[in-house]
Amino acid sequence: MKKNKSILLMRMKFRTWITDKRIWALLLYQMIGAYFVTSPVSEFTTSIGYRISPYLYVFVASNYSMILWIMSGAILLFMDAPFMNNLTYNQIIRSGRSSWNRGQVLYILLASTIYILGYVLFIYLFLITKTTFINDWGRVMHTLSKTYAGGALVVIDGYIMRQFNPITAMSLSIIISILQCTFVGLIIYNISLHFRTNKIGLLASVLYVFSASYVWSMGMEFEQKYFPVTWMNLAIYDRSGMSSKPNIWGPLIIMVTVIIGLIILADITLKNKEIETYPEIY
């Protein structure tokens, strides 16, 4: 491996996507989710004769039902962690444990990015004939913020529109979504490395994602800021600092810090564990 070993190992993992039935199922899962959130919006734009600005993902990622949908897909994406098979032993011998670990971490980060950008792309494609590119929320968004015409899965929150300009909101939504998916991937990866089984890591990720649903269902608005999954919702932040809502930089720093800690922990765990292979998961 004359080139960067970690990048080569990451690329090898991505090559398996072509024949991985789970990835194709996830692609269909994304398309279904994007269709159901865009269908009512598409009908509304047709009825009023105006095009919508391309920032709908902000409100998709701020809807509690869609957060669970997106994060459940992340669990499906990384359910084969720690990505070990009958080739793993030879890969680690040739590249070294640290390089192999970095390759898997890079895969988790890039796969999370592709997964979230996939949602953004599908939402755009389903509304491609109804979208106009403007540096503003636009008339349709402002109208939808005063009605429920966007459907139950896309509630356009006027508070978010007042707190953030569309470019900032879109960027933050994508970044936070990627960090959340990366975190879920690293949870499964680390726990599976430590216990040498996928089941405990999957259980932990499911508990992480769905524990927040109890808070949502009980309407516990103050407690939401203590459940990281809810951090995808931009409506929980207050940029002015004039309320009990958190500033957005705190959760961002926490997420990045924890992710770095999980990466270091995985490297330490791998160095102190015997290498075992895991059955392929479909």
C-alpha positions as CSV (number, residue, x, y, z in Angstrom):
1,M,0.0,0.0,0.0
2,K,2.2,2.8,-1.3
3,K,-0.6,5.4,-1.2
4,N,-2.3,6.6,2.0
5,K,-3.3,3.3,3.6
6,S,-6.3,4.8,5.5
7,I,-7.8,6.2,2.3
8,L,-7.3,3.0,0.4
9,L,-9.0,1.1,3.1
10,M,-11.9,3.6,3.1
11,R,-12.2,3.2,-0.7
12,M,-12.3,-0.6,-0.4
13,K,-15.3,-0.3,1.9
14,F,-17.1,2.0,-0.4
15,R,-16.6,-0.4,-3.3
16,T,-18.8,-2.9,-1.5
17,W,-21.7,-0.6,-1.8
18,I,-22.3,-1.7,-5.4
19,T,-23.2,-5.2,-4.4
20,D,-24.6,-4.5,-0.9
21,K,-28.3,-5.1,-0.8
22,R,-28.6,-3.1,2.5
23,I,-27.2,0.0,0.8
24,W,-29.7,-0.3,-2.1
25,A,-32.5,-0.8,0.5
26,L,-31.3,2.4,2.3
27,L,-31.4,4.3,-1.0
28,L,-35.0,3.3,-1.5
29,Y,-35.7,4.2,2.2
30,Q,-34.3,7.7,1.5
31,M,-36.4,8.2,-1.6
32,I,-39.5,7.2,0.2
33,G,-38.8,9.6,3.0
34,A,-38.0,12.5,0.5
35,Y,-41.2,11.7,-1.5
36,F,-43.5,11.9,1.5
37,V,-42.1,15.2,2.8
38,T,-42.1,16.9,-0.6
39,S,-45.4,15.7,-2.0
40,P,-47.7,18.1,0.0
41,V,-45.3,21.0,-0.7
42,S,-45.3,20.2,-4.4
43,E,-49.1,20.3,-4.5
44,F,-49.1,23.6,-2.6
45,T,-46.7,25.3,-4.9
46,T,-48.7,24.1,-7.9
47,S,-51.9,25.5,-6.4
48,I,-50.6,28.9,-5.7
49,G,-48.4,29.2,-8.8
50,Y,-45.1,30.1,-7.1
51,R,-41.8,28.3,-6.8
52,I,-40.2,27.4,-3.5
53,S,-36.7,28.2,-2.4
54,P,-34.3,25.3,-2.1
55,Y,-34.0,25.2,1.7
56,L,-36.7,22.7,2.7
57,Y,-34.2,20.3,4.3
58,V,-33.8,22.8,7.2
59,F,-37.4,22.1,8.2
60,V,-37.3,18.4,7.3
61,A,-34.3,18.0,9.8
62,S,-36.2,20.0,12.4
63,N,-39.2,17.8,12.4
64,Y,-39.2,15.2,15.1
65,S,-40.7,12.4,13.0
66,M,-38.2,13.0,10.2
67,I,-35.3,13.2,12.7
68,L,-36.2,9.6,13.8
69,W,-36.6,8.6,10.1
70,I,-33.2,10.0,9.2
71,M,-31.4,8.6,12.2
72,S,-33.0,5.2,11.8
73,G,-31.4,5.2,8.3
74,A,-28.1,6.0,9.9
75,I,-28.4,2.9,12.1
76,L,-29.1,0.8,9.0
77,L,-26.1,2.4,7.2
78,F,-23.7,1.4,10.0
79,M,-25.2,-1.8,11.3
80,D,-22.3,-3.8,9.8
81,A,-19.8,-2.0,12.1
82,P,-17.0,-2.7,13.0
83,F,-16.7,-3.6,9.3
84,M,-14.7,-6.8,9.8
85,N,-14.8,-9.8,7.5
86,N,-12.5,-12.5,6.2
87,L,-10.1,-10.0,4.7
88,T,-9.7,-7.9,7.9
89,Y,-6.9,-9.8,9.4
90,N,-4.7,-9.4,6.3
91,Q,-5.6,-5.7,5.9
92,I,-4.6,-5.0,9.5
93,I,-1.3,-6.9,9.1
94,R,-0.4,-5.0,5.9
95,S,-1.6,-1.5,7.0
96,G,-1.3,-1.5,10.8
97,R,-4.0,-1.2,13.4
98,S,-4.0,2.6,13.5
99,S,-4.2,3.0,9.7
100,W,-7.0,0.4,9.6
101,N,-8.9,2.3,12.3
102,R,-8.5,5.6,10.5
103,G,-9.8,4.0,7.3
104,Q,-13.0,2.9,9.1
105,V,-13.4,6.3,10.8
106,L,-13.0,8.1,7.5
107,Y,-15.6,5.7,6.0
108,I,-18.0,6.6,8.8
109,L,-17.5,10.3,8.3
110,L,-17.7,10.3,4.5
111,A,-20.6,7.8,4.5
112,S,-22.5,10.1,6.9
113,T,-21.9,13.0,4.6
114,I,-23.0,11.1,1.5
115,Y,-26.1,9.9,3.3
116,I,-27.2,13.4,4.4
117,L,-26.4,15.0,1.1
118,G,-28.4,12.2,-0.5
119,Y,-31.5,13.4,1.4
120,V,-30.8,17.0,0.3
121,L,-30.5,15.9,-3.3
122,F,-33.6,13.7,-3.3
123,I,-35.7,16.5,-1.8
124,Y,-34.4,18.9,-4.5
125,L,-35.1,16.3,-7.3
126,F,-38.7,15.7,-6.2
127,L,-39.2,19.5,-6.3
128,I,-36.9,20.3,-9.2
129,T,-39.6,21.8,-11.3
130,K,-41.0,23.8,-8.4
131,T,-37.8,25.3,-7.1
132,T,-36.2,28.7,-7.6
133,F,-32.7,29.6,-6.4
134,I,-32.9,32.8,-4.3
135,N,-30.9,34.0,-1.3
136,D,-34.1,34.3,0.7
137,W,-36.7,32.1,2.3
138,G,-39.1,33.1,-0.3
139,R,-42.8,33.7,-0.5
140,V,-43.8,30.0,-0.4
141,M,-41.8,29.4,2.8
142,H,-43.3,32.4,4.5
143,T,-46.8,31.3,3.5
144,L,-46.2,27.8,4.7
145,S,-45.0,29.1,8.0
146,K,-48.5,30.4,8.7
147,T,-50.3,27.3,7.6
148,Y,-50.0,23.5,7.8
149,A,-50.3,23.1,4.0
150,G,-46.8,21.5,4.0
151,G,-48.1,18.4,5.7
152,A,-47.4,16.9,9.1
153,L,-43.8,15.9,8.2
154,V,-42.7,19.5,7.1
155,V,-43.8,22.2,9.5
156,I,-42.2,25.4,8.4
157,D,-41.2,27.1,11.6
158,G,-41.3,30.9,11.5
159,Y,-39.0,31.0,14.5
160,I,-36.2,29.4,12.6
161,M,-36.7,31.8,9.7
162,R,-36.4,34.7,12.1
163,Q,-33.3,33.3,13.8
164,F,-31.3,32.3,10.7
165,N,-30.8,33.4,7.2
166,P,-31.5,30.5,4.7
167,I,-27.8,29.8,3.8
168,T,-26.7,29.7,7.4
169,A,-29.7,27.5,8.4
170,M,-29.1,25.1,5.5
171,S,-25.4,24.8,6.3
172,L,-26.0,24.2,10.0
173,S,-28.7,21.7,9.4
174,I,-26.5,19.7,7.1
175,I,-23.4,19.9,9.4
176,I,-25.4,18.9,12.5
177,S,-27.1,16.0,10.6
178,I,-23.7,14.7,9.4
179,L,-22.3,15.0,13.0
180,Q,-25.2,13.1,14.4
181,C,-24.9,10.3,11.8
182,T,-21.2,10.1,12.4
183,F,-21.8,9.9,16.2
184,V,-24.3,7.0,15.7
185,G,-21.8,5.2,13.4
186,L,-19.0,5.6,16.0
187,I,-21.3,4.4,18.8
188,I,-21.9,1.1,16.9
189,Y,-18.3,0.9,15.8
190,N,-16.8,1.4,19.3
191,I,-19.1,-0.8,21.2
192,S,-18.9,-3.6,18.6
193,L,-15.1,-3.4,18.8
194,H,-15.1,-3.6,22.6
195,F,-17.7,-6.4,23.0
196,R,-16.9,-8.2,19.7
197,T,-20.5,-8.4,18.7
198,N,-22.7,-6.1,16.6
199,K,-25.9,-6.6,18.7
200,I,-24.9,-4.4,21.7
201,G,-23.7,-1.6,19.5
202,L,-27.0,-1.7,17.6
203,L,-29.0,-1.7,20.8
204,A,-27.1,1.3,22.1
205,S,-27.7,3.2,18.9
206,V,-31.4,2.4,18.9
207,L,-31.7,3.6,22.5
208,Y,-29.8,6.8,21.7
209,V,-32.0,7.6,18.8
210,F,-35.4,6.7,20.2
211,S,-34.9,7.8,23.8
212,A,-35.6,11.4,22.7
213,S,-39.0,10.4,21.4
214,Y,-40.2,10.1,25.0
215,V,-39.2,13.7,25.6
216,W,-41.0,14.8,22.4
217,S,-44.2,12.9,23.2
218,M,-44.3,14.4,26.7
219,G,-43.8,17.9,25.4
220,M,-40.8,18.4,27.7
221,E,-39.4,21.4,25.8
222,F,-36.8,22.4,28.4
223,E,-35.4,18.9,28.6
224,Q,-34.9,18.7,24.8
225,K,-31.6,20.4,24.9
226,Y,-30.2,17.6,27.0
227,F,-30.9,15.0,24.4
228,P,-28.4,15.2,21.5
229,V,-30.7,13.8,18.9
230,T,-32.9,16.9,19.3
231,W,-30.0,19.1,18.4
232,M,-30.8,18.7,14.7
233,N,-33.9,20.9,15.3
234,L,-32.8,24.5,14.8
235,A,-35.9,25.7,16.7
236,I,-34.3,24.8,20.0
237,Y,-31.5,27.4,19.6
238,D,-31.5,31.1,20.4
239,R,-28.7,33.1,18.8
240,S,-29.6,36.2,20.9
241,G,-28.9,34.5,24.2
242,M,-31.9,36.2,25.7
243,S,-33.8,33.0,26.6
244,S,-33.2,29.6,28.3
245,K,-32.6,28.1,24.9
246,P,-28.9,27.2,24.1
247,N,-26.7,28.9,21.7
248,I,-25.9,26.8,18.7
249,W,-22.1,26.8,19.3
250,G,-22.3,24.8,22.5
251,P,-23.9,21.7,21.0
252,L,-21.6,21.9,18.0
253,I,-18.5,22.0,20.1
254,I,-19.8,19.1,22.3
255,M,-20.6,16.9,19.3
256,V,-17.1,17.5,17.7
257,T,-15.4,16.9,21.0
258,V,-17.2,13.7,21.7
259,I,-16.6,12.4,18.1
260,I,-12.9,13.1,18.5
261,G,-13.0,11.2,21.8
262,L,-14.7,8.2,20.2
263,I,-12.1,8.1,17.4
264,I,-9.3,8.0,20.0
265,L,-11.1,5.4,22.0
266,A,-11.6,3.2,19.0
267,D,-7.8,3.4,18.3
268,I,-7.0,2.4,21.9
269,T,-9.6,-0.4,21.9
270,L,-8.3,-1.8,18.6
271,K,-4.7,-1.8,19.8
272,N,-5.6,-3.9,22.8
273,K,-7.9,-6.4,21.2
274,E,-7.3,-9.6,19.3
275,I,-8.5,-9.4,15.7
276,E,-11.7,-11.3,15.0
277,T,-13.9,-11.4,11.9
278,Y,-17.6,-10.8,12.0
279,P,-20.3,-12.3,9.8
280,E,-21.6,-10.2,7.0
281,I,-24.9,-8.5,7.8
282,Y,-27.6,-8.0,5.1
